Amino acid sequence: MHHKPIQHCRNCGHRVVYRIPDDGDTRPRAVCTTCHTIHYENPLNVVGTVPFWGENGEKVLLCKRNIQPRKGYWTLPAGFMELGETTSQGAMRETDEEAGAHIELLGLFTVMNVMRVGQVHFYYRAKLLSPHFNPGHETMEARLFEESEIPWDDLAFQTVKLTLQRYFSDRQRSTFGIHAVDIP
């Protein structure tokens, strides 16, 4: 994973060193040289939805990003999970914040381990309750796309592309499962 290593203790502010702690751990951790606090670095969770519209779910809602990274590219409504919320609560919040969409949250659809950036992405299927949207400041435009209209070359992230491919594949078979994907 590419990340900036911890340099100072979050507890006391002194320098840390990376070593395997003496507590039976097997991985190098950031350990404070003064108070001996062990700092664990864990993946961030990204939560979002695949909002669909139509009698057979033939259209999906995409948002054109108004922020970096990938400003100007299309994405599913998603973002980082906040402390104190569940993955489903976060997915609903992100859908409201980014698209201003009213949804009925259905089941978990994809779980994607993005190991290169230390993230886990969770996407839920979501039935749109209205085709009208009120996007927030992070979104230039929110609109519905049929599969043939998806701007595949202008999607912001690989997780979005893979989730959409699985959505349309499952929709064609009229059965939706949970998809687990590892992206090295």
RODRENZA-913937 format. One line per 4 residues: number of its first residue (from 1); their letters; for each residue x, z, y of N, C-alpha, C, CB. Coordinates in Angstrom, 2 decimals, padded with zeros to 5 digits. Atoms other than C-alpha are relative to their C-alpha. Last residue first. Glycine has a CB too. Example, Ala and Ser with C-alpha at 12.3 -4.5 7.8 and 13.67 -1.06 7.14 Angstrom:
2
2	SA	-000.82,-000.06,-001.19,013.67,007.14,-001.06,-000.77,000.73,001.09,000.41,-001.42,000.46 | 000.89,000.00,-001.19,012.30,007.80,-004.50,000.90,000.00,001.20,-000.99,001.25,000.03
This chain:
184
184	PIDV	-001.37,-000.54,-000.12,-004.52,-006.35,-005.71,000.54,-000.04,001.43,000.94,-000.76,-000.91 | -000.70,000.99,-000.81,-008.31,-006.84,-005.40,001.40,000.55,000.24,-000.75,-000.31,001.36 | -001.28,-000.47,-000.50,-010.04,-004.93,-008.19,000.68,-001.15,000.73,000.90,000.54,-001.16 | -001.03,001.01,-000.21,-013.73,-005.73,-008.65,001.26,000.69,000.51,-000.48,-001.11,000.98
180	AHIG	-001.22,-000.71,-000.35,-016.63,-003.68,-009.99,001.14,-001.02,000.03,000.31,001.17,-001.02 | -001.25,000.72,000.21,-019.99,-005.44,-009.97,001.18,000.83,000.49,-000.03,-001.35,000.72 | -001.02,-000.59,-000.84,-023.26,-003.58,-010.40,001.32,-000.67,-000.36,000.08,001.57,-000.19 | -000.75,-001.08,000.62,-026.06,-005.69,-011.79,000.88,000.67,001.03,000.84,-000.51,-001.17
176	FTSR	-001.09,-000.52,-000.81,-028.78,-007.86,-010.36,000.66,001.17,-000.71,-000.51,000.44,001.39 | -000.37,-001.34,000.45,-031.03,-010.07,-012.44,001.23,000.46,000.77,000.28,000.02,-001.54 | 001.10,-000.96,-000.22,-032.93,-013.16,-011.37,000.27,001.37,-000.59,-001.28,-000.55,-000.59 | 000.37,-000.49,001.33,-030.24,-015.46,-012.86,-001.18,000.98,000.06,001.19,000.68,-000.67
172	QRDS	000.34,001.18,000.79,-029.99,-017.40,-009.57,-000.46,000.39,-001.40,001.21,-000.95,-000.09 | 001.32,000.44,-000.45,-030.08,-014.11,-007.67,-000.47,-001.20,-000.81,000.04,-000.36,001.50 | 001.01,-000.89,000.61,-027.17,-012.81,-009.74,-001.41,-000.44,000.38,000.23,001.46,000.44 | -000.05,000.22,001.45,-025.04,-015.82,-008.78,-001.06,000.85,-000.70,001.40,000.32,-000.55
168	FYRQ	000.69,001.26,000.26,-026.15,-015.61,-005.13,000.01,-000.35,-001.49,000.63,-001.12,000.80 | 001.42,-000.11,-000.36,-025.25,-011.91,-004.93,-000.74,-001.29,-000.37,-000.15,000.30,001.52 | 000.69,-000.73,001.06,-021.99,-012.36,-006.86,-001.50,000.15,000.30,000.63,001.39,-000.18 | -000.01,000.86,001.20,-020.77,-015.05,-004.47,-000.75,000.68,-001.14,001.44,-000.32,-000.44
164	LTLK	001.01,001.05,-000.17,-021.87,-012.91,-001.50,-000.06,-000.93,-001.22,000.29,-000.82,001.26 | 001.32,-000.64,000.10,-019.89,-009.91,-002.76,-001.10,-001.04,000.13,-000.16,001.09,001.08 | 000.24,-000.32,001.41,-016.79,-012.03,-003.39,-001.37,000.64,-000.20,001.09,000.92,-000.53 | 000.16,001.25,000.76,-016.94,-013.55,000.11,-000.34,000.29,-001.47,001.29,-000.84,000.08
160	VTQF	001.29,000.59,-000.41,-017.53,-010.19,001.79,-000.26,-001.26,-000.81,-000.01,-000.32,001.53 | 001.04,-000.81,000.63,-014.68,-008.55,-000.15,-001.39,-000.54,000.33,000.12,001.47,000.45 | 000.16,000.43,001.39,-012.38,-011.44,000.84,-001.11,000.79,-000.69,001.33,000.17,-000.77 | -000.75,-000.75,001.01,-012.91,-010.61,004.51,-000.30,-000.52,-001.40,-000.33,001.49,000.09
156	ALDD	-001.07,-000.87,-000.48,-013.93,-012.27,007.76,000.88,000.58,-001.10,-000.60,001.12,000.78 | 000.30,-001.38,000.36,-015.95,-015.20,006.47,001.21,000.87,000.31,-000.40,000.11,-001.50 | -000.04,-000.86,-001.17,-015.32,-018.41,008.41,-000.44,001.43,-000.30,-000.86,-000.58,001.10 | -001.37,000.03,-000.54,-014.43,-020.72,005.52,000.17,000.92,001.21,000.37,-001.42,000.39
152	WPIE	-000.97,-000.54,000.96,-017.61,-019.73,003.64,001.41,000.05,000.55,-000.02,-000.83,-001.26 | -001.28,000.54,-000.52,-019.90,-020.33,006.64,001.18,000.55,-000.82,000.17,000.37,001.51 | -001.02,-001.04,-000.19,-023.03,-019.68,004.50,001.29,-000.64,000.53,000.27,000.77,-001.34 | -000.38,-000.10,-001.41,-025.55,-022.50,005.07,001.13,001.01,000.25,-001.20,000.38,000.82
148	SEEF	-000.61,001.27,-000.41,-025.99,-023.61,001.43,000.51,000.04,001.45,-001.00,-001.14,-000.16 | -001.30,000.17,000.66,-026.61,-019.97,000.39,000.72,-001.26,000.49,-000.18,-000.07,-001.51 | 000.21,000.35,001.40,-029.37,-019.54,002.97,001.38,-000.26,-000.60,-000.95,-001.26,-000.16 | -000.58,001.21,000.58,-028.26,-017.77,006.13,-000.53,-000.18,-001.41,001.54,000.07,000.00
144	LRAE	000.25,000.22,001.42,-029.96,-015.20,008.37,000.58,-001.35,-000.44,-001.50,000.06,-000.31 | 001.00,001.00,000.40,-028.56,-014.21,011.73,-000.06,-000.15,-001.51,000.31,-001.34,000.65 | 000.46,-000.34,001.35,-026.68,-011.54,013.66,-001.07,-001.02,-000.36,-000.55,001.48,-000.09 | 001.23,000.65,000.44,-024.61,-012.54,016.70,-000.33,000.48,-001.41,000.14,-001.57,000.04
140	MTEH	000.36,001.06,-000.95,-021.74,-011.20,018.75,-001.38,-000.56,-000.31,001.05,-001.12,-000.02 | 000.50,001.25,000.57,-021.53,-007.92,016.77,-000.39,-000.98,001.10,-001.20,000.27,-000.90 | -001.02,000.52,000.91,-019.47,-004.80,017.53,-000.35,-001.39,-000.53,000.20,000.96,-001.16 | -001.14,000.56,-000.72,-021.60,-004.05,020.62,001.08,-000.59,-000.90,000.60,001.05,000.87
136	GPNF	-000.76,-000.89,-000.87,-024.76,-003.54,018.57,001.20,-000.71,000.60,000.45,001.23,-000.76 | -001.39,-000.33,000.29,-027.04,-006.22,017.15,000.62,000.93,001.04,000.82,-001.25,-000.10 | -000.46,-000.47,-001.30,-030.83,-006.04,017.66,001.46,000.45,-000.17,-000.90,001.16,000.55 | -001.18,-000.84,-000.04,-032.34,-007.98,014.77,000.35,000.36,001.44,001.17,-000.69,-000.68
132	HPSL	-000.44,-000.17,-001.38,-035.68,-009.56,013.90,001.11,001.04,000.06,-001.19,000.42,000.92 | -001.03,001.01,-000.27,-036.37,-010.89,010.38,000.53,000.08,001.43,-000.55,-001.39,-000.27 | 000.36,000.88,-001.12,-038.16,-007.64,009.49,001.11,-001.02,000.18,-000.23,000.82,001.32 | 001.40,-000.26,-000.27,-038.19,-005.23,006.54,-000.53,-000.86,001.14,-000.21,001.47,000.32
128	LKAR	000.33,-000.04,-001.42,-034.91,-006.56,005.19,-001.49,000.18,000.18,000.48,-001.29,000.71 | 001.11,000.88,-000.36,-034.34,-005.64,001.56,-000.28,000.16,001.49,-001.28,000.32,-000.85 | 000.96,-000.57,-000.94,-030.94,-004.07,001.02,-001.05,-001.05,000.36,000.73,000.51,001.28 | 001.02,001.00,-000.34,-028.44,-004.58,-001.78,-001.02,000.69,000.90,-000.68,-000.60,-001.30
124	YYFH	001.33,-000.19,000.58,-025.67,-002.01,-001.52,-000.86,-001.23,000.32,-000.67,001.30,000.55 | 001.11,000.76,-000.59,-021.99,-002.71,-000.88,-001.27,000.26,-000.79,000.33,-001.52,000.04 | 001.27,-000.18,000.71,-019.20,-000.18,-001.51,-001.07,-000.80,000.74,-000.40,001.52,-000.10 | 001.18,000.53,-000.67,-015.64,-001.06,-000.45,-001.22,000.15,-000.91,000.21,-001.48,000.40
120	VQGV	001.01,000.28,001.02,-012.67,001.07,-001.56,-001.26,-000.41,000.76,-000.26,001.25,-000.96 | 001.42,-000.14,-000.29,-009.64,000.99,000.73,-000.83,-000.23,-001.26,-000.42,-000.97,001.11 | 000.44,-001.35,000.31,-005.89,001.52,000.47,-001.45,000.26,000.35,000.86,000.98,000.71 | 000.23,-000.74,-001.25,-004.84,-001.66,002.29,-000.55,001.40,-000.25,-000.96,-000.77,000.89
116	RMVN	-001.01,000.37,-001.00,-003.24,-003.56,-000.62,-000.13,000.81,001.29,-000.09,-001.49,000.32 | -001.19,-000.83,000.15,-005.41,-001.72,-003.16,001.05,-000.25,001.07,000.61,-000.22,-001.36 | -000.91,000.85,-000.76,-008.70,-003.21,-002.09,001.31,000.76,000.12,-000.60,-000.38,001.42 | -001.24,-000.71,-000.30,-010.86,-001.64,-004.80,000.97,-000.96,000.67,000.63,000.61,-001.30
112	MVTF	-001.20,000.82,-000.04,-014.28,-003.25,-004.66,001.20,000.84,000.43,-000.18,-001.19,000.94 | -001.04,-000.99,-000.29,-017.52,-001.60,-005.72,001.31,-000.76,-000.11,-000.05,001.27,-001.01 | -001.41,000.24,000.31,-020.41,-004.05,-005.58,000.83,001.22,000.38,000.52,-001.26,000.73 | -000.18,001.35,000.50,-024.21,-003.76,-005.85,001.46,-000.31,-000.35,-000.50,-000.99,001.02
108	LGLL	-001.40,000.35,-000.20,-025.38,-000.19,-005.38,000.25,-001.35,-000.65,000.94,001.08,-000.58 | -001.11,-000.55,000.75,-029.14,-000.18,-005.59,001.38,-000.44,000.45,-000.15,-000.33,-001.40 | 000.18,000.10,001.45,-031.82,-000.79,-002.99,001.27,000.52,-000.66,-000.32,-001.49,-000.45 | -001.22,000.02,000.80,-031.90,000.28,000.65,-000.35,-000.02,-001.48,000.88,001.21,000.33
104	EIHA	000.29,-000.91,001.10,-035.05,-000.68,002.51,001.20,-000.11,-000.93,-001.37,-000.36,-000.75 | -000.17,000.34,001.41,-033.92,-002.21,005.76,-000.62,001.05,-000.92,001.47,-000.17,-000.33 | 000.77,-001.01,000.73,-034.47,-002.38,009.50,-000.04,-000.41,-001.46,-001.46,000.15,000.59 | 000.94,000.45,001.03,-031.72,-004.39,011.13,-000.70,001.18,-000.64,000.73,-000.84,-001.07
100	GAEE	001.30,-000.45,-000.49,-029.99,-003.52,014.41,-001.11,-000.43,-000.95,-000.27,-000.55,001.39 | 001.00,001.07,-000.04,-027.16,-005.68,013.13,-001.31,000.42,000.65,-000.28,-000.47,-001.39 | -000.55,001.34,-000.16,-023.96,-003.69,013.57,-001.05,-001.08,000.17,000.85,-000.33,-001.17 | -000.94,000.13,-001.12,-025.25,-000.19,014.24,000.43,-001.44,000.24,001.22,000.87,-000.25
96	DTER	000.71,-000.22,-001.25,-028.33,-000.40,011.96,000.94,-000.23,001.19,-000.59,001.42,000.05 | 000.93,001.12,-000.12,-026.43,-001.93,009.05,-000.80,000.10,001.30,-000.95,-000.06,-001.22 | -000.75,001.18,-000.40,-023.60,000.56,009.59,-000.90,-001.22,000.20,001.08,-000.32,-001.03 | -000.45,-000.18,-001.39,-026.01,003.50,009.50,000.72,-001.24,000.49,000.91,001.22,000.12
92	MAGQ	001.18,000.15,-000.85,-027.68,002.24,006.29,000.37,000.12,001.48,-001.07,001.05,-000.37 | 000.38,001.41,000.06,-024.32,001.76,004.57,-001.22,-000.27,000.89,-000.31,-000.42,-001.46 | -000.94,000.78,-000.80,-023.18,005.19,005.74,-000.35,-001.47,000.03,001.41,000.18,-000.53 | 000.29,-000.30,-001.40,-026.29,006.87,004.38,000.91,-000.81,000.92,000.17,001.51,000.27
88	STTE	001.25,000.68,-000.35,-025.80,005.06,001.06,-000.39,000.28,001.45,-001.14,000.45,-000.94 | -000.25,001.44,-000.11,-022.13,006.07,000.82,-001.28,-000.73,000.41,000.53,-000.57,-001.35 | -000.16,000.62,001.30,-023.07,009.66,001.59,000.30,-001.48,000.19,-001.26,000.21,-000.89 | 001.05,000.92,000.42,-022.50,011.23,004.98,000.31,-000.55,-001.39,-000.16,-001.16,001.01
84	GLEM	001.33,-000.58,-000.05,-020.66,014.30,006.24,-001.12,-000.96,-000.34,-000.24,000.56,001.33 | 000.09,-001.30,000.67,-017.41,012.55,007.08,-001.43,000.51,000.14,001.03,001.02,000.59 | -000.30,-001.18,-000.82,-017.99,008.97,008.18,-000.04,001.25,-000.86,-001.00,000.12,001.17 | 000.87,-001.13,000.25,-017.79,005.85,006.00,000.46,001.18,000.84,-000.01,000.37,-001.52
80	FGAP	-000.56,-001.19,000.63,-015.85,003.00,007.52,-001.05,001.10,-000.11,001.21,000.50,000.78 | -001.03,-000.69,-000.76,-017.72,-000.18,008.23,000.45,001.24,-000.73,-000.50,000.35,001.40 | -000.76,-001.02,000.74,-020.25,-002.67,006.95,001.01,000.64,000.92,000.70,-000.62,-001.23 | -000.08,-001.24,-000.78,-022.79,-005.28,008.04,000.65,001.10,-000.84,-001.40,000.44,000.48
76	LTWY	001.16,-000.82,000.30,-021.83,-008.39,006.04,000.09,001.25,000.87,-000.08,000.36,-001.53 | -000.13,-001.08,000.97,-019.26,-010.51,007.77,-001.37,000.56,-000.36,000.91,001.12,000.54 | 001.25,-000.54,000.52,-018.79,-013.62,009.88,000.26,001.04,-001.09,-000.88,-001.13,-000.56 | 000.30,000.37,001.38,-015.66,-014.36,011.90,-001.26,000.73,-000.47,001.21,000.33,-000.93
72	GKRP	000.52,001.36,000.04,-015.36,-014.29,015.69,-000.32,-000.49,-001.40,000.96,-000.93,000.63 | 001.02,000.26,-001.02,-013.11,-011.22,015.73,-000.42,-001.46,-000.07,000.53,000.36,001.42 | 000.81,001.16,000.37,-011.14,-010.98,012.48,-001.18,-000.23,000.95,-000.53,000.17,-001.42 | -000.60,001.28,000.39,-009.68,-007.53,013.07,-001.07,-001.05,-000.29,000.88,000.19,-001.23
68	QINR	-001.10,000.28,000.92,-010.72,-007.02,015.75,-000.05,001.03,-001.12,001.39,000.04,000.74 | -001.15,-000.90,-000.06,-014.12,-006.70,017.38,001.09,-000.49,-000.95,-000.41,001.46,-000.35 | -000.39,-000.02,-001.40,-017.09,-008.95,018.19,001.18,000.94,000.22,-001.19,000.41,000.88 | -000.76,-001.14,-000.52,-017.69,-009.86,014.55,000.39,-000.19,001.47,001.25,000.22,-000.84
64	KCLL	-001.22,000.58,-000.55,-020.40,-012.41,013.71,000.73,001.11,000.76,-000.31,-001.24,000.93 | -000.31,-000.38,-001.38,-022.93,-010.59,011.55,001.31,-000.66,000.41,000.10,001.55,000.15 | -001.42,-000.12,-000.32,-024.48,-011.96,008.37,000.14,000.32,001.48,000.78,-001.30,-000.37 | -000.36,-000.27,-001.38,-027.99,-011.45,007.01,001.51,000.14,000.13,-000.71,001.27,000.51
60	VKEG	-000.72,-001.25,-000.23,-028.83,-013.03,003.69,000.38,000.09,001.48,001.27,000.08,-000.90 | -000.84,-000.06,-001.20,-031.47,-015.62,002.86,000.68,001.35,000.09,-000.84,-000.27,001.27 | -000.80,001.21,-000.16,-032.98,-016.59,-000.51,000.90,-000.01,001.23,-000.89,-001.18,000.05 | -001.31,-000.40,-000.52,-034.12,-013.08,-001.36,000.92,-001.16,000.26,000.65,000.93,-000.95
56	NEGW	-000.96,-000.09,001.11,-036.93,-014.41,-003.55,001.39,000.37,000.48,000.05,-001.31,-000.75 | 000.73,-000.40,001.20,-039.82,-013.83,-001.16,000.92,000.19,-001.20,-001.05,-001.03,-000.34 | 000.70,001.06,000.69,-037.49,-014.01,001.79,-000.61,000.50,-001.29,000.94,-001.16,-000.28 | 001.33,000.28,-000.51,-034.89,-011.82,003.41,-000.61,-001.14,-000.81,000.04,-000.36,001.52
52	FPVT	000.58,001.29,000.35,-031.68,-010.19,002.22,-001.44,-000.10,000.51,000.04,-000.22,-001.52 | 001.41,000.05,-000.39,-029.39,-007.49,003.57,-000.58,-001.38,-000.29,-000.16,000.35,001.51 | 000.32,001.42,000.10,-026.17,-007.25,001.53,-001.48,-000.07,000.34,000.33,-000.60,-001.46 | 001.16,000.55,000.72,-025.13,-003.81,002.70,000.07,-001.51,-000.11,-001.30,000.42,000.69
48	GVVN	000.81,001.03,-000.65,-022.19,-001.75,003.83,-001.12,-000.48,-000.89,000.86,-001.16,000.42 | 001.36,000.06,000.54,-019.72,001.03,003.14,-000.80,-001.04,000.76,-000.69,001.39,000.07 | 000.77,000.90,-000.85,-015.93,001.10,003.57,-001.36,-000.15,-000.68,000.73,-001.41,000.19 | 001.20,000.64,000.52,-014.20,004.10,002.02,-000.66,-000.86,001.07,-000.99,001.04,-000.53
44	LPNE	001.15,-000.07,-000.90,-010.64,004.98,002.96,-001.16,-000.73,-000.64,000.34,-000.59,001.39 | 000.64,001.20,-000.54,-008.12,005.51,000.17,-001.14,000.33,000.96,-000.53,-000.86,-001.14 | 000.99,000.57,000.89,-006.21,008.78,-000.17,-000.65,-001.23,000.63,-001.07,001.04,-000.36 | 000.48,001.21,-000.66,-003.07,010.31,001.29,-000.89,-000.74,-000.99,001.19,-000.92,000.49
40	YHIT	000.43,001.05,000.92,-002.44,013.88,000.22,-000.55,-001.16,000.80,-001.07,000.54,-001.00 | 000.97,000.92,-000.61,-000.48,016.18,002.52,-000.28,-001.14,-000.98,000.53,-000.55,001.37 | -000.07,001.30,000.66,001.22,019.15,000.83,-001.10,-000.87,000.60,-000.15,000.13,-001.58 | 001.29,000.65,000.24,001.68,022.12,003.14,000.24,-001.36,-000.63,-000.81,-000.13,001.32
36	HCTT	000.11,000.49,001.38,005.16,023.68,002.69,-001.37,-000.57,-000.34,000.34,001.10,-000.96 | 001.10,-000.78,000.58,004.96,025.68,005.97,-000.32,-000.44,-001.43,-001.25,-000.13,000.88 | 000.11,-001.36,-000.53,008.41,024.58,007.23,-001.10,000.80,-000.71,-000.29,-000.04,001.50 | -001.25,-000.72,000.23,009.63,021.42,005.45,-000.08,001.45,000.45,001.14,-000.70,000.72
32	CVAR	-000.56,-000.60,-001.21,006.07,020.08,005.24,001.25,000.81,-000.36,-001.04,000.90,000.70 | -000.04,-001.46,000.10,005.47,017.99,002.13,000.70,000.53,001.25,000.74,000.47,-001.31 | -000.57,-000.52,-001.24,004.38,014.33,002.30,-000.10,001.51,-000.05,-000.74,-000.59,001.26 | 000.97,-000.37,-001.04,003.75,013.47,-001.33,000.76,000.40,001.25,-000.95,001.16,-000.48
28	PRTD	-000.57,-000.48,-001.27,005.76,011.77,-004.09,-001.11,000.21,001.03,001.04,-001.01,000.53 | -000.21,001.02,-001.02,003.68,011.51,-007.25,000.69,000.59,001.23,-001.33,-000.65,000.40 | -000.88,001.03,000.53,003.71,013.51,-010.49,000.31,-001.09,001.01,-000.61,-000.62,-001.23 | 000.43,001.34,-000.42,002.21,016.81,-009.37,001.00,-001.01,-000.54,-000.10,-000.09,001.57
24	GDDP	000.39,000.78,001.17,003.18,019.87,-011.41,-000.50,-001.39,000.35,-001.04,000.73,-000.76 | 001.22,-000.56,000.59,003.18,022.27,-008.44,-000.47,-000.78,-001.24,-001.11,000.03,001.03 | -000.36,-000.85,001.13,006.80,021.69,-007.38,-001.22,000.55,-000.74,000.85,001.16,000.49 | 000.16,-001.45,-000.18,005.79,018.79,-005.13,000.33,000.76,-001.28,-001.43,000.33,000.45
20	IRYV	000.99,-000.45,000.98,007.25,015.32,-005.76,-000.11,001.51,000.14,000.40,-000.41,-001.48 | -000.59,-000.42,001.28,009.05,014.37,-002.57,-001.14,000.37,-000.94,001.00,001.22,000.19 | 000.73,000.49,001.16,008.37,012.78,000.80,000.76,000.40,-001.25,-000.20,-001.54,000.07 | -000.84,000.84,000.84,009.67,014.92,003.63,-000.87,-000.47,-001.17,001.30,000.76,-000.51
16	VRHG	000.28,000.01,001.43,007.63,016.38,006.45,001.06,-000.85,-000.69,-001.43,-000.54,-000.30 | -000.28,001.22,000.78,008.63,017.33,009.97,-000.38,000.19,-001.47,001.49,-000.36,000.11 | -001.41,000.22,000.35,006.97,020.21,011.80,000.14,-001.26,-000.86,000.56,001.23,-000.75 | -000.69,000.94,-000.88,003.54,020.01,013.44,001.45,-000.27,-000.32,-000.08,000.48,001.36
12	CNRC	-000.86,-000.72,-000.94,002.02,023.14,011.90,000.81,-000.90,000.92,000.94,000.89,-000.75 | 000.27,-001.44,-000.07,-000.99,021.99,009.86,000.82,000.69,001.08,000.27,000.65,-001.36 | 001.26,-000.14,-000.73,-001.00,018.22,010.32,-000.36,001.47,000.20,-001.13,-000.73,-000.74 | 001.02,-000.80,000.66,002.66,018.22,009.30,-001.24,000.11,000.87,000.54,001.40,-000.34
8	HQIP	000.10,-001.39,-000.41,004.71,015.48,010.91,-001.19,000.67,-000.69,-000.16,000.09,001.54 | -001.30,-000.49,-000.45,006.04,012.11,009.73,-000.03,001.49,000.34,000.46,-000.79,001.21 | 000.17,-001.23,-000.78,003.17,010.70,007.66,001.39,000.50,000.38,-000.80,001.09,-000.81 | -000.11,-001.30,000.68,004.06,007.23,006.44,-000.23,001.16,000.98,001.38,000.13,-000.66
4	KHHM	-001.04,-000.76,-000.70,002.70,004.18,008.26,000.07,001.37,-000.65,-000.31,000.12,001.54 | 000.52,-000.95,-000.98,000.78,002.12,005.78,001.18,000.70,000.66,-000.96,001.02,-000.66 | -000.74,000.06,-001.25,001.27,-000.85,003.48,-000.66,000.95,000.99,000.06,-001.45,000.56 | 000.84,000.00,-001.17,000.00,000.00,000.00,000.89,000.00,001.24,-000.96,001.21,000.00
